[in-house]
Amino acid sequence: MTKVVFMGTPAFSVPILEGLIEQGYDVQAVVTQPDRPVGRKKIITATPVKEAALAHHLLVLQPEKISSSPEMEKIQELKPDIIVTAAFGQFLPEKLLQVPTHGAVNVHASLLPKYRGGAPVHYAIINGETEAGVTIMEMIKKMDAGGIFSQGKVAITKQDDVGTMFEKLSLLGRDLLLETLPNILSGELTPIPQKEEDVTFSPNISREEEAVNWEKTAEEVDNQVRGMRPWPIAYTTYGDIRWKLWATEPLDETTDEKPGTIIHRSKKELWIACGNKSVLAIKELQPAGKAKQDIQAFLNGVGQSVTTGQQVN
C-alpha cells in the first residue's frame, strides 16, 4: 500500500484528502496550518483539513513553520512514498522534498504556467478569464515551477465567484489526482517542463487591491466583486462609510457622468457610473458595522440618505 503524507489547509483540500483515503492510500499523516482565531470574537478554530483528518482518525501535524520543525522530523521518520499537497500555505524545504521515494506533487488551482502563487482563482475571475483549471505538478524548490503531470479545465460563468470555483476545482483536482497518481508512482508519467515565457503570477490579494477603482468598466468591477467573494470582499467608500460589495450587475446602460457617480436611485435600485460610460447596479452590500443586505433593504434603511449625483470612492 502506497504511504502518503498529505499537506493542506482550507476546504478546497478536503475532497482531495478524502479521495486518497477512499482509494485506499495509506495516509500516514496530515499536515495543516495551526489553529487560528476566526471572526470578530476571535474563536480559535481548526482548519477544515484538520477536522476531516480527525474524523478519519489520522495523525495531524500542525507546524507554525515546517522547516527544521519537529513535525518535519516526524515526516522524515515516516518515510512516505509520496507527499501530496493541496493549498497547504507554506513553502516546503528542499530537504523535505527529497524524503519521499516518489517525490512530492501539488494540486494547484490554475492552468500553469499561468497564475503561480497563492490566489490563482481570485485572479482568474478578476482578469475575466472564461476558464480555470487544476494542474498536478511536481514540487521543486521554486514556487509552483515544477513540471506538469496533468491538467484539467472548467468554465467560469458570470455567476461564479471564488467560492463556487473552489468547489468545482476541488472536485476536479481530486479526480485528476486520483487518475494521475498511479502513473506517477509507476514511473510511466514524465513531467513536462513549464514554459517560462508564459508564466504569470497571482500573489495573495493585498488590502489596497480590495478597493474598487470606478474608472474600470462595469464588467471589470463586477469581475473584481466576484473575484473577491466570499473573501476578502471588494469595497468602496461613501463619505466616510465603507461599503463591502457582495453582488453587482453590469447594465445595458450608458452614462456621461464621472465614474463613481451615483446616477440612479430608487427604492429598489442603485446605479453607479463606471469607466467607458458603463453602468453598474449594486445588488447586495454591507455597510461598516452592519449586516449584509440586499439593495432594497439597504435603501429603505440606513441608505435613505443616499442620493443621485453623489460620489463613491
N, C-alpha and C positions, 0 to 999 in steps of 0.2 A: 504493500500500500504506500502510495506517494505521501511523504511527510511535507506538510506545508506550514509556513508561518505567514499569517495574514496580517496586513497592516492597513488600517483605515479608520475613519472618524465619523463622518456625517451619515445621514440617512441614505445618501447615494450609495454608500459602500455596503449596506446591509444585505440587499438581494445577492450581491456578488459573493459575500461570505456564506450566506445560506445556500447558494448554488453549489459551492465547493463541498459543503457538508453533505448535501443531498446526493451529490455524485460519488460519495464515498471516499473523498480525500481525507487523509489523516491530518486534521488541523491541530497542530501541537500547541500553538499559542496564538493569541490575537493581541496585536499591539495597537494601542489607540492613544489619543491625547488624554491628559489628566482631566479629572472632573473640574468644571469651571462654574463660576457664578453666572446665572442666567436671569434676565428680566429685571424689572425695577426693584424687586425685592432681593435680588442677588442670591437666589437659591442655588446652592451647589448641586450641579446636575451632571449625571453621567452622559457620555456620548451615546448616540444611537447604536454604534458598533459594540460598545461595552455591554449595553443592555441585551443585545442579540447574543453576544458571546456567553454571557452569564446564563441566559435562557437555555443554551446548549451545553452548559456545564464545562466550558472551555477555560483554559488558563488565560488570564488577562494581564497584560503588562502595560503600564502607563508612564513611560519616561517623560520627564519635563524636556529633556533633550536626549535623543537616542545615542549620540556619540559618546563613547567611553563611559557609558552608564552600566549599572548592574543588570538592567534589562537587556542590554546588548550582549553582555557576558552570558546571560541565560540563553539567548538565541544561539550563540556560538556552541553552547553545551548541547542544545537540542539537535544540532547538525541536520537542519531540514534539507530536503531535496530541492526545494524551490521556495522563494519568497514571493508572495503576491501582494502588491499594494494597490489601493484604490482610494484616492483622496485622503491620504494619511495626514499630510500637513507639515511634514518635516523632511529635510534632506537626509538621505541615508549615506553614511560614510563609506568610502571605498572598501574599507576593511570588512564591513558588514556585507557588502555586495559580493564579496569573494567567498563568503561562508557556504552558501548552498551549492550543492553539486551541479544544479542546472541554472544557477544564477538567480536573478530577480526580474520579475516582469511587472509592468504597471498598466492598469486600466485607466487610460487618460481620456477625459471627455472632450476631445476635439479631433479633427482630422489633421493630425500632424503632417507636415511641419507648421501648419497654421495654429496659432494660439497656444504656444508653450506658456506655462505659468499657472497661477492659482485661480484664475477666473475665466476660463475659456468659454463657458456657456453664457456668462454675462456679456462678454464682448461680441460673441456671435450674434446675439439678439440686438445689442446696441448698434452694431455695424450693419444691421439689416440683412444679414445672411439668410438665405432661403433654406439652408440645410445645416445640420450639425452632425456630429458623429462621435464614435469611440475608436481609439487606437489601442491595440495591445502591442506594447513595445518593450524592448529590453531596457533595463535600467543601467545607466552608466553614471559616472561622477557628475557630468554636466546635466543641468536641469532639462528634462524632457527631450533629450537629444539622442537617445538610443535608437537603434534600428527598429524598423516596423515589422511585426509579425503578421498582423491582420488589421483590417478596418471595417467598420460598418457605418451606414448613414441613416438619418431620419430627417424628415421635413420639419421646418419651423413654420408654423402657421401664424397668422396675425392675432390669433387668440392665445398663443403660447406665451409663457413667461419663464423665468428661471426655474420656478417650482415645477411646472409641468414638464419642462425639458429635462430636468434632473430625473424625474420619474421615468420618462421614456428612455433616457440614455443609461440609466442604472440597469434596466432590464435588458437593453441591447448589450451593454457591457458584460452582464452575467452570461448571456447566451453566447456571445462572441468568445469570451474567455474559455468557457467550457468546451466550445468547439475547437479552439486553437491549442489549448494546453496539452492534450495528448501528443500532438505533433511536435510541440516544443520539447517535451520530455523524451520523446523517441529520437530526437535529433533530425527528424525529417524536414523541419522547417528552419530555414535560414533567414535571419532578419535582414531587411533591405535598408540600407543607409538613407537617412533623410537628406533631401536637397537643401543645403544651407541657404541657397539664394531665395528659397521660398519661405523662409522662417519668418513668422510674426509672433508677437508676444502679447500675453494677457495677464499683466500683474494684478494683484488684488486691488479692488476699487478703492481709491482714496476719497477722503471726505470732500475734497474740492470737486471731484468728478460727480458727486451726487447732486450738485446744484444744476438746475435746468438753465440752459442758455437759450433764451427765446428768439435769438437770431437764427437758430436752426429751424428747419421746416417742421410743420406739424407732424409729418410722418417720422422725422428723426427724433422729435421729442417723445412721441409715442413709443418708439423703439427703446429709448432710454428708460421710460417708465416701466415697460415690460421687462427690460434687461436688468432692472434693479428690484424687481418684485419676486418673491416676498422679502428679499433683503438685498442691499441695505436700505432701499426705498429712495427714489429721487424726490427732490423737494424744490419749492420756490418760496419766496417771501412776499408778503403783502403788508406793507408798512413795516412794523417790527414783529410781525407774527409769521412763523414758519408754517407752511402747508406741506405735508407729505402727500405726494400724488400717488394714489393707488391704482387709478384707472382713468384712461383718457381715450379720446377717439378723434382721429383726423376727419375733418368735414369737407364736403364738396362745396366749399365756400371760399371766396377771396375777400381780401380787405386791403385798403391802402394805409391803414393805421400802423403806427410804430409797433414793432414786435414787443410783446409783453403787455400790450394794452388790452384791458377788458372791453370787448366790443359788443357784447350782448349779455344781458342778464334778465332772466325771468324767474318765475317761482320754481322752475324745473331745469333751467339751463344756465351754463356759464361758459362763454366762449372767449378764447384768448387769441390775439393776433400773434402769428409766428413769422419766421423768415420766408422770403419769396412769396409774400402776400397770402400765405396759407393760414388756416384757422384750425384751432384745436378746441375740442369740448372737454372740460373736466367732468368726469363721471363719478368719481369717488375720491375723497381726500380725508386727511386727518390733520386738523389744526393742532398746534402745540398745546399739550395738556388736555386734549380731548380724545374721544374715541373715534375710530374710523367711521365714516358715514357717507351715504350716497349724497349726490349733489342737491337733491330736493330737500333732504333733511337739514343739510348744512345751510342752504339759503334761507330756509324758514326758521332757522335757529340763530346760531352765533354769526352766520354770514349775512344777516339782514342789512348790515351797513355797506356791503359791497355794491358798488355801482359802476356803470359803464364809464369809460374814459380814464379810469384809474389804472395804475401800473402794478404789475407783479415783477419781481426781480429774481 
